[in-house]
Structures are given as C-alpha cells and as structure tokens.
Amino acid sequence: MVAFSDHHDNSEQAQDPSPEEIRIRAREVRDRWSERTRKRRRAKQRPGWSVPTIQIGDVSAAIEHWND
C-alpha cells in the first residue's frame, strides 16, 4: 500500500491514495523522465520485427505427414 499525505504524523493510520492522488503522483514521476525513458515506456510500442513463432504440434504433424 502506498499512502500520500500532507501530514507526517505517524499516529494517523495510512490510507490508500485516491485515484486523483495516484494520477497526480504518476504525472509528477513521468515529468522527470528523460526522452529516452519516455520512448522506452510508451504503452503502444510496436516492434519493427519479431522472431516468427511456430507451434510444436504443427511441426510434429508435418513430420508425421512427411514420413507417411
């Protein structure tokens, strides 16, 4: 749990931050990011190329077909 408070009194029970407090704090953190970090953390990055993937079951089926 993360608590945001204007008070530093340890006798108060910590409470979860509100959605608005989370948005504000997240914005403050992002404002300190470098351009490189900003690019790396973009949510909708599309890789230029990725390794093709195959299903092992497809490979075994193809091998069995060739061996028939």
Steps between C-alpha positions, in 0.01 A plus 500: 500500500620849419376792703508863396453755770578861573553398863803322636331389821567129550210469744248526214412180320625499139228497236509399137533797265200608298502445122560874458800491736641206304457688169673809642791301643540295180506822296768643731713188451453501120593868484850405624555235230757560231394478135673162480302367795180646356554315172585176680188516717249584230209259534430445133843417367501277196809297438651551155556127467461204726611142477241283326342246732365154428298248693688180582186300423502638145862393454434145624192470279700613198780252576249215538339601170835499320592159646177335373 
